[in-house]
Amino acid sequence: MVTFERYERFGTSLDRRSTPLGPGRRRDVPYLTADERAMYGALTDPTWVRHRRLEQERIPLADALAALRLLQSRDSLV
């Protein structure tokens, strides 16, 4: 949820044809972390009134690169 809140300004509630995005149908998501599962639950909640999608292309590349480097360093520790 922290990441969503940080980048919510890059969000939208419309698809590429400007059709409003609905909550979608919930599916089993066993491989998500607890935080990811909570975010998924919020996004698929019919009462959710915030953006349903982040435009990843609009997130600053420096932030994306830093996140990837962090994941890479974590993977190298395993």
PyMOL Python script that loads the backbone (N, CA, C, O; Angstrom):
from pymol import cmd

cmd.read_pdbstr("""\
ATOM      1  N   MET A   1       0.827  -1.187   0.000  1.00  0.00           N
ATOM      2  CA  MET A   1       0.000   0.000   0.000  1.00  0.00           C
ATOM      3  C   MET A   1       0.877   1.258   0.000  1.00  0.00           C
ATOM      4  O   MET A   1       0.493   2.281  -0.567  1.00  0.00           O
ATOM      5  N   VAL A   2       2.036   1.184   0.626  1.00  0.00           N
ATOM      6  CA  VAL A   2       2.941   2.329   0.687  1.00  0.00           C
ATOM      7  C   VAL A   2       3.372   2.743  -0.721  1.00  0.00           C
ATOM      8  O   VAL A   2       3.377   3.929  -1.050  1.00  0.00           O
ATOM      9  N   THR A   3       3.733   1.765  -1.543  1.00  0.00           N
ATOM     10  CA  THR A   3       4.148   2.068  -2.915  1.00  0.00           C
ATOM     11  C   THR A   3       2.992   2.670  -3.706  1.00  0.00           C
ATOM     12  O   THR A   3       3.179   3.630  -4.453  1.00  0.00           O
ATOM     13  N   PHE A   4       1.807   2.109  -3.541  1.00  0.00           N
ATOM     14  CA  PHE A   4       0.639   2.652  -4.235  1.00  0.00           C
ATOM     15  C   PHE A   4       0.427   4.108  -3.843  1.00  0.00           C
ATOM     16  O   PHE A   4       0.227   4.961  -4.707  1.00  0.00           O
ATOM     17  N   GLU A   5       0.471   4.390  -2.568  1.00  0.00           N
ATOM     18  CA  GLU A   5       0.246   5.758  -2.101  1.00  0.00           C
ATOM     19  C   GLU A   5       1.327   6.706  -2.618  1.00  0.00           C
ATOM     20  O   GLU A   5       1.043   7.859  -2.943  1.00  0.00           O
ATOM     21  N   ARG A   6       2.559   6.220  -2.693  1.00  0.00           N
ATOM     22  CA  ARG A   6       3.656   7.056  -3.176  1.00  0.00           C
ATOM     23  C   ARG A   6       3.460   7.467  -4.635  1.00  0.00           C
ATOM     24  O   ARG A   6       3.778   8.592  -5.019  1.00  0.00           O
ATOM     25  N   TYR A   7       2.936   6.548  -5.441  1.00  0.00           N
ATOM     26  CA  TYR A   7       2.811   6.794  -6.873  1.00  0.00           C
ATOM     27  C   TYR A   7       1.368   6.964  -7.344  1.00  0.00           C
ATOM     28  O   TYR A   7       1.105   6.944  -8.547  1.00  0.00           O
ATOM     29  N   GLU A   8       0.458   7.126  -6.436  1.00  0.00           N
ATOM     30  CA  GLU A   8      -0.948   7.229  -6.825  1.00  0.00           C
ATOM     31  C   GLU A   8      -1.195   8.396  -7.781  1.00  0.00           C
ATOM     32  O   GLU A   8      -2.126   8.350  -8.585  1.00  0.00           O
ATOM     33  N   ARG A   9      -0.380   9.426  -7.699  1.00  0.00           N
ATOM     34  CA  ARG A   9      -0.562  10.569  -8.603  1.00  0.00           C
ATOM     35  C   ARG A   9      -0.386  10.164 -10.062  1.00  0.00           C
ATOM     36  O   ARG A   9      -0.796  10.899 -10.961  1.00  0.00           O
ATOM     37  N   PHE A  10       0.216   9.009 -10.307  1.00  0.00           N
ATOM     38  CA  PHE A  10       0.380   8.483 -11.655  1.00  0.00           C
ATOM     39  C   PHE A  10      -0.717   7.471 -11.989  1.00  0.00           C
ATOM     40  O   PHE A  10      -0.589   6.698 -12.939  1.00  0.00           O
ATOM     41  N   GLY A  11      -1.775   7.481 -11.216  1.00  0.00           N
ATOM     42  CA  GLY A  11      -2.838   6.506 -11.379  1.00  0.00           C
ATOM     43  C   GLY A  11      -3.960   6.959 -12.284  1.00  0.00           C
ATOM     44  O   GLY A  11      -4.049   8.120 -12.683  1.00  0.00           O
ATOM     45  N   THR A  12      -4.807   6.005 -12.591  1.00  0.00           N
ATOM     46  CA  THR A  12      -5.997   6.268 -13.394  1.00  0.00           C
ATOM     47  C   THR A  12      -7.085   5.287 -12.991  1.00  0.00           C
ATOM     48  O   THR A  12      -6.812   4.229 -12.424  1.00  0.00           O
ATOM     49  N   SER A  13      -8.295   5.649 -13.287  1.00  0.00           N
ATOM     50  CA  SER A  13      -9.427   4.747 -13.084  1.00  0.00           C
ATOM     51  C   SER A  13     -10.119   4.488 -14.418  1.00  0.00           C
ATOM     52  O   SER A  13     -11.275   4.067 -14.465  1.00  0.00           O
ATOM     53  N   LEU A  14      -9.385   4.752 -15.503  1.00  0.00           N
ATOM     54  CA  LEU A  14      -9.908   4.545 -16.853  1.00  0.00           C
ATOM     55  C   LEU A  14      -8.988   3.612 -17.625  1.00  0.00           C
ATOM     56  O   LEU A  14      -7.776   3.598 -17.409  1.00  0.00           O
ATOM     57  N   ASP A  15      -9.576   2.835 -18.527  1.00  0.00           N
ATOM     58  CA  ASP A  15      -8.741   2.014 -19.396  1.00  0.00           C
ATOM     59  C   ASP A  15      -8.291   2.859 -20.584  1.00  0.00           C
ATOM     60  O   ASP A  15      -8.567   4.058 -20.622  1.00  0.00           O
ATOM     61  N   ARG A  16      -7.609   2.261 -21.543  1.00  0.00           N
ATOM     62  CA  ARG A  16      -7.058   3.046 -22.658  1.00  0.00           C
ATOM     63  C   ARG A  16      -8.122   3.618 -23.585  1.00  0.00           C
ATOM     64  O   ARG A  16      -7.829   4.495 -24.398  1.00  0.00           O
ATOM     65  N   ARG A  17      -9.352   3.131 -23.471  1.00  0.00           N
ATOM     66  CA  ARG A  17     -10.464   3.679 -24.260  1.00  0.00           C
ATOM     67  C   ARG A  17     -11.298   4.660 -23.435  1.00  0.00           C
ATOM     68  O   ARG A  17     -12.398   5.043 -23.831  1.00  0.00           O
ATOM     69  N   SER A  18     -10.754   5.059 -22.280  1.00  0.00           N
ATOM     70  CA  SER A  18     -11.421   5.992 -21.357  1.00  0.00           C
ATOM     71  C   SER A  18     -12.688   5.412 -20.740  1.00  0.00           C
ATOM     72  O   SER A  18     -13.587   6.155 -20.347  1.00  0.00           O
ATOM     73  N   THR A  19     -12.758   4.098 -20.656  1.00  0.00           N
ATOM     74  CA  THR A  19     -13.860   3.421 -19.988  1.00  0.00           C
ATOM     75  C   THR A  19     -13.478   3.237 -18.523  1.00  0.00           C
ATOM     76  O   THR A  19     -12.361   2.810 -18.230  1.00  0.00           O
ATOM     77  N   PRO A  20     -14.380   3.550 -17.601  1.00  0.00           N
ATOM     78  CA  PRO A  20     -14.051   3.378 -16.177  1.00  0.00           C
ATOM     79  C   PRO A  20     -13.692   1.926 -15.848  1.00  0.00           C
ATOM     80  O   PRO A  20     -14.344   0.985 -16.302  1.00  0.00           O
ATOM     81  N   LEU A  21     -12.645   1.777 -15.051  1.00  0.00           N
ATOM     82  CA  LEU A  21     -12.221   0.455 -14.592  1.00  0.00           C
ATOM     83  C   LEU A  21     -13.072   0.037 -13.409  1.00  0.00           C
ATOM     84  O   LEU A  21     -13.272   0.811 -12.474  1.00  0.00           O
ATOM     85  N   GLY A  22     -13.566  -1.176 -13.452  1.00  0.00           N
ATOM     86  CA  GLY A  22     -14.327  -1.716 -12.328  1.00  0.00           C
ATOM     87  C   GLY A  22     -13.415  -2.512 -11.422  1.00  0.00           C
ATOM     88  O   GLY A  22     -12.215  -2.616 -11.675  1.00  0.00           O
ATOM     89  N   PRO A  23     -13.978  -3.071 -10.371  1.00  0.00           N
ATOM     90  CA  PRO A  23     -13.159  -3.812  -9.414  1.00  0.00           C
ATOM     91  C   PRO A  23     -12.650  -5.142  -9.939  1.00  0.00           C
ATOM     92  O   PRO A  23     -11.715  -5.704  -9.370  1.00  0.00           O
ATOM     93  N   GLY A  24     -13.227  -5.652 -10.988  1.00  0.00           N
ATOM     94  CA  GLY A  24     -12.798  -6.951 -11.488  1.00  0.00           C
ATOM     95  C   GLY A  24     -13.249  -8.067 -10.565  1.00  0.00           C
ATOM     96  O   GLY A  24     -13.786  -7.824  -9.484  1.00  0.00           O
ATOM     97  N   ARG A  25     -13.027  -9.271 -11.001  1.00  0.00           N
ATOM     98  CA  ARG A  25     -13.406 -10.438 -10.218  1.00  0.00           C
ATOM     99  C   ARG A  25     -12.197 -10.935  -9.438  1.00  0.00           C
ATOM    100  O   ARG A  25     -11.119 -11.110 -10.005  1.00  0.00           O
ATOM    101  N   ARG A  26     -12.371 -11.160  -8.167  1.00  0.00           N
ATOM    102  CA  ARG A  26     -11.251 -11.631  -7.339  1.00  0.00           C
ATOM    103  C   ARG A  26     -10.887 -13.062  -7.702  1.00  0.00           C
ATOM    104  O   ARG A  26     -11.744 -13.900  -7.983  1.00  0.00           O
ATOM    105  N   ARG A  27      -9.603 -13.303  -7.683  1.00  0.00           N
ATOM    106  CA  ARG A  27      -9.070 -14.635  -7.969  1.00  0.00           C
ATOM    107  C   ARG A  27      -8.153 -15.060  -6.833  1.00  0.00           C
ATOM    108  O   ARG A  27      -7.740 -14.241  -6.013  1.00  0.00           O
ATOM    109  N   ASP A  28      -7.848 -16.317  -6.795  1.00  0.00           N
ATOM    110  CA  ASP A  28      -6.902 -16.836  -5.814  1.00  0.00           C
ATOM    111  C   ASP A  28      -5.508 -16.327  -6.192  1.00  0.00           C
ATOM    112  O   ASP A  28      -5.081 -16.481  -7.336  1.00  0.00           O
ATOM    113  N   VAL A  29      -4.807 -15.727  -5.243  1.00  0.00           N
ATOM    114  CA  VAL A  29      -3.477 -15.158  -5.505  1.00  0.00           C
ATOM    115  C   VAL A  29      -2.496 -15.650  -4.438  1.00  0.00           C
ATOM    116  O   VAL A  29      -2.052 -14.872  -3.593  1.00  0.00           O
ATOM    117  N   PRO A  30      -2.163 -16.935  -4.480  1.00  0.00           N
ATOM    118  CA  PRO A  30      -1.371 -17.532  -3.400  1.00  0.00           C
ATOM    119  C   PRO A  30       0.075 -17.053  -3.305  1.00  0.00           C
ATOM    120  O   PRO A  30       0.691 -17.201  -2.249  1.00  0.00           O
ATOM    121  N   TYR A  31       0.631 -16.491  -4.359  1.00  0.00           N
ATOM    122  CA  TYR A  31       2.050 -16.136  -4.341  1.00  0.00           C
ATOM    123  C   TYR A  31       2.323 -14.684  -3.980  1.00  0.00           C
ATOM    124  O   TYR A  31       3.473 -14.246  -4.013  1.00  0.00           O
ATOM    125  N   LEU A  32       1.296 -13.941  -3.639  1.00  0.00           N
ATOM    126  CA  LEU A  32       1.494 -12.553  -3.222  1.00  0.00           C
ATOM    127  C   LEU A  32       1.919 -12.500  -1.763  1.00  0.00           C
ATOM    128  O   LEU A  32       1.572 -13.372  -0.967  1.00  0.00           O
ATOM    129  N   THR A  33       2.672 -11.466  -1.428  1.00  0.00           N
ATOM    130  CA  THR A  33       3.011 -11.237  -0.025  1.00  0.00           C
ATOM    131  C   THR A  33       1.756 -10.727   0.679  1.00  0.00           C
ATOM    132  O   THR A  33       0.757 -10.423   0.028  1.00  0.00           O
ATOM    133  N   ALA A  34       1.808 -10.636   1.980  1.00  0.00           N
ATOM    134  CA  ALA A  34       0.655 -10.135   2.737  1.00  0.00           C
ATOM    135  C   ALA A  34       0.304  -8.708   2.318  1.00  0.00           C
ATOM    136  O   ALA A  34      -0.872  -8.380   2.168  1.00  0.00           O
ATOM    137  N   ASP A  35       1.316  -7.861   2.129  1.00  0.00           N
ATOM    138  CA  ASP A  35       1.071  -6.485   1.691  1.00  0.00           C
ATOM    139  C   ASP A  35       0.469  -6.441   0.288  1.00  0.00           C
ATOM    140  O   ASP A  35      -0.465  -5.680   0.033  1.00  0.00           O
ATOM    141  N   GLU A  36       1.001  -7.253  -0.614  1.00  0.00           N
ATOM    142  CA  GLU A  36       0.469  -7.297  -1.978  1.00  0.00           C
ATOM    143  C   GLU A  36      -0.971  -7.811  -1.975  1.00  0.00           C
ATOM    144  O   GLU A  36      -1.814  -7.305  -2.715  1.00  0.00           O
ATOM    145  N   ARG A  37      -1.250  -8.807  -1.149  1.00  0.00           N
ATOM    146  CA  ARG A  37      -2.606  -9.347  -1.057  1.00  0.00           C
ATOM    147  C   ARG A  37      -3.581  -8.298  -0.524  1.00  0.00           C
ATOM    148  O   ARG A  37      -4.724  -8.225  -0.977  1.00  0.00           O
ATOM    149  N   ALA A  38      -3.137  -7.492   0.427  1.00  0.00           N
ATOM    150  CA  ALA A  38      -3.987  -6.421   0.966  1.00  0.00           C
ATOM    151  C   ALA A  38      -4.287  -5.390  -0.116  1.00  0.00           C
ATOM    152  O   ALA A  38      -5.417  -4.915  -0.229  1.00  0.00           O
ATOM    153  N   MET A  39      -3.278  -5.044  -0.911  1.00  0.00           N
ATOM    154  CA  MET A  39      -3.489  -4.083  -1.992  1.00  0.00           C
ATOM    155  C   MET A  39      -4.421  -4.661  -3.041  1.00  0.00           C
ATOM    156  O   MET A  39      -5.307  -3.966  -3.538  1.00  0.00           O
ATOM    157  N   TYR A  40      -4.231  -5.907  -3.375  1.00  0.00           N
ATOM    158  CA  TYR A  40      -5.105  -6.590  -4.331  1.00  0.00           C
ATOM    159  C   TYR A  40      -6.548  -6.587  -3.816  1.00  0.00           C
ATOM    160  O   TYR A  40      -7.484  -6.333  -4.575  1.00  0.00           O
ATOM    161  N   GLY A  41      -6.716  -6.865  -2.546  1.00  0.00           N
ATOM    162  CA  GLY A  41      -8.052  -6.845  -1.948  1.00  0.00           C
ATOM    163  C   GLY A  41      -8.695  -5.475  -2.045  1.00  0.00           C
ATOM    164  O   GLY A  41      -9.884  -5.360  -2.339  1.00  0.00           O
ATOM    165  N   ALA A  42      -7.906  -4.435  -1.798  1.00  0.00           N
ATOM    166  CA  ALA A  42      -8.437  -3.074  -1.889  1.00  0.00           C
ATOM    167  C   ALA A  42      -8.837  -2.739  -3.323  1.00  0.00           C
ATOM    168  O   ALA A  42      -9.913  -2.188  -3.558  1.00  0.00           O
ATOM    169  N   LEU A  43      -7.978  -3.068  -4.275  1.00  0.00           N
ATOM    170  CA  LEU A  43      -8.245  -2.736  -5.675  1.00  0.00           C
ATOM    171  C   LEU A  43      -9.446  -3.489  -6.238  1.00  0.00           C
ATOM    172  O   LEU A  43     -10.113  -2.999  -7.149  1.00  0.00           O
ATOM    173  N   THR A  44      -9.721  -4.656  -5.713  1.00  0.00           N
ATOM    174  CA  THR A  44     -10.854  -5.446  -6.198  1.00  0.00           C
ATOM    175  C   THR A  44     -12.101  -5.274  -5.334  1.00  0.00           C
ATOM    176  O   THR A  44     -13.100  -5.964  -5.536  1.00  0.00           O
ATOM    177  N   ASP A  45     -12.043  -4.365  -4.385  1.00  0.00           N
ATOM    178  CA  ASP A  45     -13.196  -4.069  -3.535  1.00  0.00           C
ATOM    179  C   ASP A  45     -14.132  -3.122  -4.288  1.00  0.00           C
ATOM    180  O   ASP A  45     -13.693  -2.058  -4.725  1.00  0.00           O
ATOM    181  N   PRO A  46     -15.392  -3.475  -4.450  1.00  0.00           N
ATOM    182  CA  PRO A  46     -16.327  -2.598  -5.172  1.00  0.00           C
ATOM    183  C   PRO A  46     -16.492  -1.217  -4.544  1.00  0.00           C
ATOM    184  O   PRO A  46     -16.910  -0.282  -5.227  1.00  0.00           O
ATOM    185  N   THR A  47     -16.173  -1.070  -3.262  1.00  0.00           N
ATOM    186  CA  THR A  47     -16.330   0.229  -2.610  1.00  0.00           C
ATOM    187  C   THR A  47     -15.093   1.118  -2.740  1.00  0.00           C
ATOM    188  O   THR A  47     -15.122   2.269  -2.306  1.00  0.00           O
ATOM    189  N   TRP A  48     -14.009   0.609  -3.326  1.00  0.00           N
ATOM    190  CA  TRP A  48     -12.766   1.361  -3.512  1.00  0.00           C
ATOM    191  C   TRP A  48     -13.052   2.553  -4.419  1.00  0.00           C
ATOM    192  O   TRP A  48     -13.607   2.382  -5.504  1.00  0.00           O
ATOM    193  N   VAL A  49     -12.681   3.753  -3.990  1.00  0.00           N
ATOM    194  CA  VAL A  49     -12.978   4.965  -4.770  1.00  0.00           C
ATOM    195  C   VAL A  49     -11.711   5.644  -5.315  1.00  0.00           C
ATOM    196  O   VAL A  49     -11.794   6.677  -5.980  1.00  0.00           O
ATOM    197  N   ARG A  50     -10.560   5.067  -5.034  1.00  0.00           N
ATOM    198  CA  ARG A  50      -9.316   5.638  -5.528  1.00  0.00           C
ATOM    199  C   ARG A  50      -8.958   5.015  -6.877  1.00  0.00           C
ATOM    200  O   ARG A  50      -9.707   4.190  -7.399  1.00  0.00           O
ATOM    201  N   HIS A  51      -7.822   5.406  -7.437  1.00  0.00           N
ATOM    202  CA  HIS A  51      -7.393   4.835  -8.720  1.00  0.00           C
ATOM    203  C   HIS A  51      -7.276   3.322  -8.615  1.00  0.00           C
ATOM    204  O   HIS A  51      -6.925   2.783  -7.565  1.00  0.00           O
ATOM    205  N   ARG A  52      -7.572   2.656  -9.703  1.00  0.00           N
ATOM    206  CA  ARG A  52      -7.467   1.193  -9.742  1.00  0.00           C
ATOM    207  C   ARG A  52      -6.215   0.718 -10.473  1.00  0.00           C
ATOM    208  O   ARG A  52      -5.883  -0.467 -10.434  1.00  0.00           O
ATOM    209  N   ARG A  53      -5.529   1.629 -11.131  1.00  0.00           N
ATOM    210  CA  ARG A  53      -4.345   1.230 -11.880  1.00  0.00           C
ATOM    211  C   ARG A  53      -3.317   2.350 -11.829  1.00  0.00           C
ATOM    212  O   ARG A  53      -3.661   3.529 -11.915  1.00  0.00           O
ATOM    213  N   LEU A  54      -2.056   1.970 -11.690  1.00  0.00           N
ATOM    214  CA  LEU A  54      -0.961   2.936 -11.788  1.00  0.00           C
ATOM    215  C   LEU A  54      -0.370   2.847 -13.186  1.00  0.00           C
ATOM    216  O   LEU A  54      -0.203   1.758 -13.735  1.00  0.00           O
ATOM    217  N   GLU A  55      -0.063   3.983 -13.745  1.00  0.00           N
ATOM    218  CA  GLU A  55       0.588   4.030 -15.052  1.00  0.00           C
ATOM    219  C   GLU A  55       2.084   3.862 -14.820  1.00  0.00           C
ATOM    220  O   GLU A  55       2.792   4.833 -14.557  1.00  0.00           O
ATOM    221  N   GLN A  56       2.554   2.636 -14.917  1.00  0.00           N
ATOM    222  CA  GLN A  56       3.951   2.356 -14.591  1.00  0.00           C
ATOM    223  C   GLN A  56       4.918   3.122 -15.484  1.00  0.00           C
ATOM    224  O   GLN A  56       6.042   3.410 -15.072  1.00  0.00           O
ATOM    225  N   GLU A  57       4.500   3.451 -16.683  1.00  0.00           N
ATOM    226  CA  GLU A  57       5.367   4.206 -17.589  1.00  0.00           C
ATOM    227  C   GLU A  57       5.634   5.618 -17.071  1.00  0.00           C
ATOM    228  O   GLU A  57       6.603   6.254 -17.486  1.00  0.00           O
ATOM    229  N   ARG A  58       4.797   6.109 -16.181  1.00  0.00           N
ATOM    230  CA  ARG A  58       4.953   7.472 -15.672  1.00  0.00           C
ATOM    231  C   ARG A  58       5.779   7.529 -14.390  1.00  0.00           C
ATOM    232  O   ARG A  58       6.183   8.613 -13.969  1.00  0.00           O
ATOM    233  N   ILE A  59       6.036   6.382 -13.765  1.00  0.00           N
ATOM    234  CA  ILE A  59       6.863   6.354 -12.556  1.00  0.00           C
ATOM    235  C   ILE A  59       8.291   6.720 -12.967  1.00  0.00           C
ATOM    236  O   ILE A  59       8.803   6.180 -13.948  1.00  0.00           O
ATOM    237  N   PRO A  60       8.936   7.622 -12.239  1.00  0.00           N
ATOM    238  CA  PRO A  60      10.302   8.028 -12.612  1.00  0.00           C
ATOM    239  C   PRO A  60      11.242   6.829 -12.761  1.00  0.00           C
ATOM    240  O   PRO A  60      11.274   5.947 -11.903  1.00  0.00           O
ATOM    241  N   LEU A  61      11.999   6.805 -13.849  1.00  0.00           N
ATOM    242  CA  LEU A  61      12.906   5.689 -14.119  1.00  0.00           C
ATOM    243  C   LEU A  61      13.936   5.498 -13.010  1.00  0.00           C
ATOM    244  O   LEU A  61      14.323   4.367 -12.717  1.00  0.00           O
ATOM    245  N   ALA A  62      14.379   6.572 -12.398  1.00  0.00           N
ATOM    246  CA  ALA A  62      15.353   6.451 -11.308  1.00  0.00           C
ATOM    247  C   ALA A  62      14.749   5.665 -10.139  1.00  0.00           C
ATOM    248  O   ALA A  62      15.445   4.878  -9.496  1.00  0.00           O
ATOM    249  N   ASP A  63      13.468   5.873  -9.864  1.00  0.00           N
ATOM    250  CA  ASP A  63      12.804   5.128  -8.791  1.00  0.00           C
ATOM    251  C   ASP A  63      12.678   3.651  -9.155  1.00  0.00           C
ATOM    252  O   ASP A  63      12.912   2.777  -8.321  1.00  0.00           O
ATOM    253  N   ALA A  64      12.308   3.380 -10.400  1.00  0.00           N
ATOM    254  CA  ALA A  64      12.169   1.994 -10.848  1.00  0.00           C
ATOM    255  C   ALA A  64      13.519   1.276 -10.797  1.00  0.00           C
ATOM    256  O   ALA A  64      13.599   0.128 -10.361  1.00  0.00           O
ATOM    257  N   LEU A  65      14.567   1.949 -11.240  1.00  0.00           N
ATOM    258  CA  LEU A  65      15.901   1.357 -11.216  1.00  0.00           C
ATOM    259  C   LEU A  65      16.349   1.072  -9.785  1.00  0.00           C
ATOM    260  O   LEU A  65      16.920   0.016  -9.514  1.00  0.00           O
ATOM    261  N   ALA A  66      16.098   1.994  -8.879  1.00  0.00           N
ATOM    262  CA  ALA A  66      16.469   1.787  -7.472  1.00  0.00           C
ATOM    263  C   ALA A  66      15.729   0.585  -6.894  1.00  0.00           C
ATOM    264  O   ALA A  66      16.308  -0.200  -6.143  1.00  0.00           O
ATOM    265  N   ALA A  67      14.448   0.439  -7.241  1.00  0.00           N
ATOM    266  CA  ALA A  67      13.667  -0.700  -6.746  1.00  0.00           C
ATOM    267  C   ALA A  67      14.207  -2.016  -7.308  1.00  0.00           C
ATOM    268  O   ALA A  67      14.292  -3.013  -6.592  1.00  0.00           O
ATOM    269  N   LEU A  68      14.568  -2.014  -8.582  1.00  0.00           N
ATOM    270  CA  LEU A  68      15.131  -3.229  -9.181  1.00  0.00           C
ATOM    271  C   LEU A  68      16.477  -3.591  -8.564  1.00  0.00           C
ATOM    272  O   LEU A  68      16.767  -4.765  -8.333  1.00  0.00           O
ATOM    273  N   ARG A  69      17.290  -2.585  -8.301  1.00  0.00           N
ATOM    274  CA  ARG A  69      18.590  -2.858  -7.673  1.00  0.00           C
ATOM    275  C   ARG A  69      18.413  -3.422  -6.265  1.00  0.00           C
ATOM    276  O   ARG A  69      19.164  -4.300  -5.842  1.00  0.00           O
ATOM    277  N   LEU A  70      17.425  -2.916  -5.549  1.00  0.00           N
ATOM    278  CA  LEU A  70      17.151  -3.435  -4.215  1.00  0.00           C
ATOM    279  C   LEU A  70      16.726  -4.901  -4.288  1.00  0.00           C
ATOM    280  O   LEU A  70      17.200  -5.725  -3.506  1.00  0.00           O
ATOM    281  N   LEU A  71      15.840  -5.226  -5.219  1.00  0.00           N
ATOM    282  CA  LEU A  71      15.421  -6.620  -5.402  1.00  0.00           C
ATOM    283  C   LEU A  71      16.603  -7.498  -5.788  1.00  0.00           C
ATOM    284  O   LEU A  71      16.739  -8.615  -5.291  1.00  0.00           O
ATOM    285  N   GLN A  72      17.445  -6.999  -6.662  1.00  0.00           N
ATOM    286  CA  GLN A  72      18.610  -7.752  -7.085  1.00  0.00           C
ATOM    287  C   GLN A  72      19.549  -8.018  -5.915  1.00  0.00           C
ATOM    288  O   GLN A  72      20.073  -9.124  -5.780  1.00  0.00           O
ATOM    289  N   SER A  73      19.763  -7.028  -5.079  1.00  0.00           N
ATOM    290  CA  SER A  73      20.659  -7.228  -3.933  1.00  0.00           C
ATOM    291  C   SER A  73      20.055  -8.211  -2.933  1.00  0.00           C
ATOM    292  O   SER A  73      20.784  -8.986  -2.314  1.00  0.00           O
ATOM    293  N   ARG A  74      18.756  -8.190  -2.770  1.00  0.00           N
ATOM    294  CA  ARG A  74      18.089  -9.165  -1.884  1.00  0.00           C
ATOM    295  C   ARG A  74      18.225 -10.575  -2.425  1.00  0.00           C
ATOM    296  O   ARG A  74      18.466 -11.513  -1.666  1.00  0.00           O
ATOM    297  N   ASP A  75      18.070 -10.733  -3.743  1.00  0.00           N
ATOM    298  CA  ASP A  75      18.180 -12.046  -4.373  1.00  0.00           C
ATOM    299  C   ASP A  75      19.583 -12.606  -4.251  1.00  0.00           C
ATOM    300  O   ASP A  75      19.762 -13.818  -4.134  1.00  0.00           O
ATOM    301  N   SER A  76      20.579 -11.734  -4.279  1.00  0.00           N
ATOM    302  CA  SER A  76      21.960 -12.206  -4.199  1.00  0.00           C
ATOM    303  C   SER A  76      22.317 -12.689  -2.794  1.00  0.00           C
ATOM    304  O   SER A  76      23.298 -13.411  -2.610  1.00  0.00           O
ATOM    305  N   LEU A  77      21.515 -12.287  -1.803  1.00  0.00           N
ATOM    306  CA  LEU A  77      21.756 -12.724  -0.433  1.00  0.00           C
ATOM    307  C   LEU A  77      21.199 -14.118  -0.160  1.00  0.00           C
ATOM    308  O   LEU A  77      21.576 -14.764   0.818  1.00  0.00           O
ATOM    309  N   VAL A  78      20.317 -14.569  -1.013  1.00  0.00           N
ATOM    310  CA  VAL A  78      19.657 -15.876  -0.809  1.00  0.00           C
ATOM    311  C   VAL A  78      20.485 -16.997  -1.319  1.00  0.00           C
ATOM    312  O   VAL A  78      20.080 -18.156  -1.227  1.00  0.00           O
TER     313      VAL A  78
END
""", "prot")
cmd.dss("prot")
cmd.show_as("cartoon", "prot")
cmd.util.cbc("prot")
cmd.orient("prot")
